[in-house]
Amino acid sequence: MKRVALVQSSYIPWKGYFDLIANVDEFILFDDAQYSSGSWRNRNRIKTATGPRWLSLPIKRGPLSQLINEVTISDPNWRERHWRILAEAYKKAPCFDEVAPGLEKLYQECGSNRLSEINRHFLEGLCPLLGVQANFTRSEDYCAIGSSSARVLDICRKAGADEYLSGPAARAYLDESIFRKAGIEVRWFDYSGYPEYPQLHPPFDHQVTVLDLLFNVGSAAAEYLKGPEL
């Protein structure tokens, strides 16, 4: 039995993204899909003493039709700037000294200027810190045909999937019937029920980057994830 997920990459995403990774045998980065500005692809939220703040990768202007894996970064100094912002926001967090050296190294070693590769770099680097076993592949490697649900199904077939695990938002547009006909079960991941953790700068907010969890609880971060549960 093989379970896969097919999700567009995100920049330092929230904890739920990593739980989805933990619950599949293969996590396929769906980055040959069209890029949408103002999405989670190139930004995420952090907590600061003055409230939530967006941490955004500066995107080089391109055609409206460009794919996520075609998007490049406009400012070569984004790594240093983002780390300075994070260090200032979380320097008083309980586990800053524990996790800061490893996270800073992730920023220093991120050598690409392509959004998709930057996102994958952080996903691969953060999974071990969260106790998440991961197997990443790319949707473009499957040379899928079709569009919308048919394209997702074609990738699942070519990946040898028996189950397709999706976030709940896809219920609005995914055609489950074609998966059933193909013998692939669609399962829906539940992002509810996460426990709160001691978070710097209250009130508590779940909708922030997973770095917030790491700065606040360090090596105990896995205890605040759901982990493999399906």
C-alpha positions as a Markdown table, in Angstrom:
| # | Residue | x | y | z |
|---|---|---|---|---|
| 1 | Met | 0.0 | 0.0 | 0.0 |
| 2 | Lys | 1.5 | 3.3 | -1.1 |
| 3 | Arg | 0.1 | 6.7 | 0.0 |
| 4 | Val | 1.1 | 10.0 | -1.7 |
| 5 | Ala | 0.4 | 13.7 | -1.4 |
| 6 | Leu | 0.7 | 16.3 | -4.1 |
| 7 | Val | 1.2 | 19.8 | -2.8 |
| 8 | Gln | 2.7 | 23.0 | -4.1 |
| 9 | Ser | 5.8 | 24.0 | -2.1 |
| 10 | Ser | 5.6 | 26.7 | 0.5 |
| 11 | Tyr | 8.2 | 28.9 | 2.2 |
| 12 | Ile | 9.0 | 27.7 | 5.8 |
| 13 | Pro | 5.3 | 26.5 | 6.1 |
| 14 | Trp | 3.2 | 25.9 | 9.2 |
| 15 | Lys | 3.3 | 22.7 | 11.3 |
| 16 | Gly | 0.3 | 21.1 | 9.5 |
| 17 | Tyr | 2.3 | 21.0 | 6.2 |
| 18 | Phe | 4.9 | 18.8 | 7.9 |
| 19 | Asp | 2.2 | 16.5 | 9.4 |
| 20 | Leu | 0.9 | 15.9 | 5.9 |
| 21 | Ile | 4.5 | 15.0 | 4.9 |
| 22 | Ala | 4.7 | 12.6 | 7.8 |
| 23 | Asn | 1.6 | 10.7 | 6.7 |
| 24 | Val | 2.6 | 9.7 | 3.2 |
| 25 | Asp | 5.2 | 7.5 | 1.6 |
| 26 | Glu | 6.0 | 10.0 | -1.1 |
| 27 | Phe | 5.5 | 13.8 | -0.9 |
| 28 | Ile | 5.3 | 15.2 | -4.5 |
| 29 | Leu | 6.1 | 18.9 | -4.8 |
| 30 | Phe | 3.6 | 20.2 | -7.3 |
| 31 | Asp | 5.7 | 23.0 | -8.6 |
| 32 | Asp | 5.0 | 22.8 | -12.3 |
| 33 | Ala | 1.7 | 24.5 | -11.5 |
| 34 | Gln | 1.0 | 28.2 | -12.1 |
| 35 | Tyr | 2.5 | 30.6 | -9.5 |
| 36 | Ser | 0.0 | 32.8 | -7.7 |
| 37 | Ser | 1.2 | 36.0 | -6.1 |
| 38 | Gly | 0.1 | 36.7 | -2.5 |
| 39 | Ser | 0.1 | 33.0 | -1.7 |
| 40 | Trp | 2.0 | 30.8 | 0.8 |
| 41 | Arg | 4.5 | 29.8 | -2.0 |
| 42 | Asn | 6.9 | 32.7 | -1.2 |
| 43 | Arg | 5.9 | 33.9 | 2.3 |
| 44 | Asn | 4.8 | 32.9 | 5.8 |
| 45 | Arg | 3.9 | 34.6 | 9.1 |
| 46 | Ile | 6.0 | 35.0 | 12.2 |
| 47 | Lys | 5.2 | 36.3 | 15.6 |
| 48 | Thr | 6.8 | 39.6 | 16.8 |
| 49 | Ala | 6.5 | 41.8 | 19.9 |
| 50 | Thr | 4.2 | 44.1 | 17.9 |
| 51 | Gly | 2.1 | 41.3 | 16.3 |
| 52 | Pro | 2.2 | 38.9 | 13.4 |
| 53 | Arg | 4.4 | 39.8 | 10.5 |
| 54 | Trp | 4.8 | 38.5 | 7.0 |
| 55 | Leu | 8.3 | 37.2 | 6.0 |
| 56 | Ser | 8.3 | 37.3 | 2.2 |
| 57 | Leu | 10.8 | 36.2 | -0.4 |
| 58 | Pro | 11.2 | 39.0 | -3.0 |
| 59 | Ile | 10.0 | 37.7 | -6.3 |
| 60 | Lys | 11.4 | 38.8 | -9.7 |
| 61 | Arg | 8.5 | 40.0 | -11.9 |
| 62 | Gly | 7.6 | 37.5 | -14.6 |
| 63 | Pro | 4.8 | 36.6 | -16.9 |
| 64 | Leu | 1.4 | 35.9 | -15.3 |
| 65 | Ser | 1.6 | 32.3 | -16.7 |
| 66 | Gln | 4.9 | 31.4 | -15.1 |
| 67 | Leu | 5.1 | 28.2 | -13.1 |
| 68 | Ile | 6.3 | 28.0 | -9.5 |
| 69 | Asn | 9.5 | 26.2 | -10.6 |
| 70 | Glu | 10.2 | 29.1 | -13.0 |
| 71 | Val | 10.0 | 31.9 | -10.3 |
| 72 | Thr | 13.3 | 33.4 | -9.2 |
| 73 | Ile | 14.3 | 35.8 | -6.4 |
| 74 | Ser | 15.0 | 39.4 | -7.0 |
| 75 | Asp | 17.2 | 40.2 | -4.0 |
| 76 | Pro | 20.4 | 38.2 | -3.5 |
| 77 | Asn | 20.6 | 39.4 | 0.2 |
| 78 | Trp | 17.3 | 37.9 | 1.2 |
| 79 | Arg | 19.0 | 35.2 | 3.3 |
| 80 | Glu | 20.8 | 37.6 | 5.6 |
| 81 | Arg | 17.8 | 39.9 | 5.9 |
| 82 | His | 15.4 | 37.1 | 6.8 |
| 83 | Trp | 17.7 | 35.6 | 9.4 |
| 84 | Arg | 18.1 | 39.1 | 11.0 |
| 85 | Ile | 14.3 | 39.5 | 11.2 |
| 86 | Leu | 13.9 | 36.0 | 12.7 |
| 87 | Ala | 16.7 | 36.5 | 15.2 |
| 88 | Glu | 15.3 | 39.8 | 16.3 |
| 89 | Ala | 11.7 | 38.4 | 16.7 |
| 90 | Tyr | 12.7 | 35.3 | 18.5 |
| 91 | Lys | 15.9 | 36.1 | 20.5 |
| 92 | Lys | 14.0 | 36.0 | 23.7 |
| 93 | Ala | 12.2 | 32.7 | 22.9 |
| 94 | Pro | 13.0 | 29.8 | 25.3 |
| 95 | Cys | 14.8 | 27.6 | 22.8 |
| 96 | Phe | 16.4 | 30.2 | 20.6 |
| 97 | Asp | 20.0 | 29.3 | 21.6 |
| 98 | Glu | 19.2 | 25.6 | 21.1 |
| 99 | Val | 17.9 | 25.8 | 17.5 |
| 100 | Ala | 19.3 | 29.1 | 16.1 |
| 101 | Pro | 22.7 | 27.6 | 15.0 |
| 102 | Gly | 21.0 | 24.9 | 12.9 |
| 103 | Leu | 18.4 | 27.3 | 11.4 |
| 104 | Glu | 21.0 | 30.0 | 10.6 |
| 105 | Lys | 23.0 | 27.3 | 8.8 |
| 106 | Leu | 20.0 | 26.4 | 6.7 |
| 107 | Tyr | 19.8 | 30.0 | 5.6 |
| 108 | Gln | 23.6 | 30.3 | 4.9 |
| 109 | Glu | 23.6 | 27.1 | 2.8 |
| 110 | Cys | 20.6 | 28.0 | 0.7 |
| 111 | Gly | 22.5 | 28.7 | -2.6 |
| 112 | Ser | 19.7 | 28.7 | -5.1 |
| 113 | Asn | 17.8 | 31.8 | -6.5 |
| 114 | Arg | 14.8 | 29.7 | -7.6 |
| 115 | Leu | 11.7 | 29.7 | -5.4 |
| 116 | Ser | 10.9 | 26.0 | -5.8 |
| 117 | Glu | 14.5 | 24.9 | -4.9 |
| 118 | Ile | 14.6 | 27.3 | -1.9 |
| 119 | Asn | 11.3 | 25.9 | -0.5 |
| 120 | Arg | 12.5 | 22.3 | -1.0 |
| 121 | His | 15.8 | 23.2 | 0.8 |
| 122 | Phe | 14.0 | 24.3 | 3.9 |
| 123 | Leu | 11.5 | 21.4 | 3.8 |
| 124 | Glu | 14.3 | 18.9 | 3.7 |
| 125 | Gly | 16.3 | 20.7 | 6.3 |
| 126 | Leu | 13.4 | 21.2 | 8.8 |
| 127 | Cys | 11.9 | 17.6 | 8.6 |
| 128 | Pro | 14.7 | 16.1 | 10.7 |
| 129 | Leu | 14.3 | 18.8 | 13.4 |
| 130 | Leu | 10.7 | 17.8 | 13.7 |
| 131 | Gly | 11.2 | 14.1 | 13.7 |
| 132 | Val | 9.4 | 13.7 | 10.3 |
| 133 | Gln | 10.5 | 11.0 | 7.8 |
| 134 | Ala | 10.2 | 12.4 | 4.3 |
| 135 | Asn | 10.6 | 11.3 | 0.7 |
| 136 | Phe | 10.3 | 14.2 | -1.7 |
| 137 | Thr | 9.9 | 14.0 | -5.4 |
| 138 | Arg | 8.8 | 16.5 | -8.1 |
| 139 | Ser | 5.6 | 16.5 | -10.1 |
| 140 | Glu | 7.5 | 17.5 | -13.3 |
| 141 | Asp | 9.5 | 14.2 | -13.1 |
| 142 | Tyr | 6.2 | 12.3 | -13.9 |
| 143 | Cys | 5.4 | 14.1 | -17.2 |
| 144 | Ala | 1.7 | 14.2 | -16.3 |
| 145 | Ile | -1.0 | 14.7 | -18.9 |
| 146 | Gly | -4.4 | 16.3 | -18.5 |
| 147 | Ser | -5.5 | 19.1 | -16.3 |
| 148 | Ser | -7.1 | 19.7 | -12.8 |
| 149 | Ser | -8.2 | 16.4 | -11.2 |
| 150 | Ala | -7.1 | 14.3 | -14.2 |
| 151 | Arg | -3.6 | 15.6 | -14.0 |
| 152 | Val | -3.4 | 14.8 | -10.3 |
| 153 | Leu | -4.7 | 11.3 | -11.0 |
| 154 | Asp | -2.2 | 10.8 | -13.7 |
| 155 | Ile | 0.7 | 11.7 | -11.3 |
| 156 | Cys | -0.7 | 9.4 | -8.7 |
| 157 | Arg | -0.9 | 6.5 | -11.1 |
| 158 | Lys | 2.6 | 7.0 | -12.3 |
| 159 | Ala | 3.8 | 7.2 | -8.7 |
| 160 | Gly | 2.2 | 3.8 | -8.1 |
| 161 | Ala | -0.2 | 5.2 | -5.5 |
| 162 | Asp | -3.0 | 3.2 | -3.8 |
| 163 | Glu | -4.1 | 6.2 | -1.7 |
| 164 | Tyr | -4.0 | 10.0 | -2.3 |
| 165 | Leu | -3.9 | 12.1 | 0.8 |
| 166 | Ser | -5.1 | 15.7 | 0.4 |
| 167 | Gly | -5.7 | 18.7 | 2.5 |
| 168 | Pro | -9.4 | 19.5 | 3.1 |
| 169 | Ala | -9.5 | 22.6 | 0.9 |
| 170 | Ala | -9.4 | 20.4 | -2.2 |
| 171 | Arg | -12.8 | 19.0 | -1.5 |
| 172 | Ala | -14.2 | 22.0 | -3.3 |
| 173 | Tyr | -12.7 | 21.0 | -6.7 |
| 174 | Leu | -11.2 | 17.4 | -6.6 |
| 175 | Asp | -13.3 | 14.9 | -8.6 |
| 176 | Glu | -13.1 | 11.9 | -6.4 |
| 177 | Ser | -15.1 | 9.7 | -8.8 |
| 178 | Ile | -12.2 | 9.4 | -11.3 |
| 179 | Phe | -9.9 | 8.3 | -8.5 |
| 180 | Arg | -12.4 | 5.6 | -7.4 |
| 181 | Lys | -12.6 | 4.3 | -11.0 |
| 182 | Ala | -8.8 | 4.1 | -11.1 |
| 183 | Gly | -8.7 | 2.1 | -7.9 |
| 184 | Ile | -7.1 | 4.9 | -5.9 |
| 185 | Glu | -8.7 | 5.9 | -2.5 |
| 186 | Val | -8.8 | 9.6 | -1.7 |
| 187 | Arg | -8.3 | 10.4 | 2.0 |
| 188 | Trp | -8.6 | 13.8 | 3.6 |
| 189 | Phe | -6.2 | 15.1 | 6.2 |
| 190 | Asp | -7.6 | 16.9 | 9.3 |
| 191 | Tyr | -5.7 | 20.0 | 10.4 |
| 192 | Ser | -7.8 | 20.5 | 13.5 |
| 193 | Gly | -7.1 | 19.7 | 17.1 |
| 194 | Tyr | -3.5 | 20.9 | 17.4 |
| 195 | Pro | -2.4 | 21.6 | 21.0 |
| 196 | Glu | -1.2 | 25.0 | 22.0 |
| 197 | Tyr | 2.4 | 25.4 | 23.1 |
| 198 | Pro | 4.1 | 28.1 | 25.2 |
| 199 | Gln | 4.3 | 30.8 | 22.5 |
| 200 | Leu | 6.3 | 34.0 | 22.7 |
| 201 | His | 4.2 | 37.1 | 22.1 |
| 202 | Pro | 0.6 | 36.1 | 22.9 |
| 203 | Pro | -2.2 | 35.7 | 22.0 |
| 204 | Phe | -1.6 | 32.2 | 20.7 |
| 205 | Asp | -1.8 | 31.8 | 16.9 |
| 206 | His | -1.5 | 28.4 | 15.1 |
| 207 | Gln | -1.2 | 30.0 | 11.6 |
| 208 | Val | 2.5 | 30.8 | 11.7 |
| 209 | Thr | 5.6 | 29.2 | 10.3 |
| 210 | Val | 6.9 | 26.0 | 12.0 |
| 211 | Leu | 10.0 | 28.0 | 13.0 |
| 212 | Asp | 7.8 | 29.6 | 15.7 |
| 213 | Leu | 7.3 | 26.1 | 17.2 |
| 214 | Leu | 11.0 | 25.3 | 17.0 |
| 215 | Phe | 12.1 | 28.6 | 18.7 |
| 216 | Asn | 9.6 | 28.1 | 21.5 |
| 217 | Val | 9.9 | 24.4 | 22.3 |
| 218 | Gly | 13.1 | 23.2 | 20.5 |
| 219 | Ser | 13.7 | 19.4 | 20.5 |
| 220 | Ala | 10.1 | 18.9 | 21.9 |
| 221 | Ala | 8.6 | 20.1 | 18.7 |
| 222 | Ala | 7.5 | 16.7 | 17.6 |
| 223 | Glu | 5.3 | 16.4 | 20.6 |
| 224 | Tyr | 3.1 | 19.2 | 19.2 |
| 225 | Leu | 2.7 | 17.6 | 15.8 |
| 226 | Lys | 0.2 | 14.8 | 15.1 |
| 227 | Gly | 2.8 | 12.6 | 13.4 |
| 228 | Pro | 1.8 | 9.5 | 11.4 |
| 229 | Glu | -1.8 | 8.8 | 12.3 |
| 230 | Leu | -3.6 | 7.4 | 9.3 |
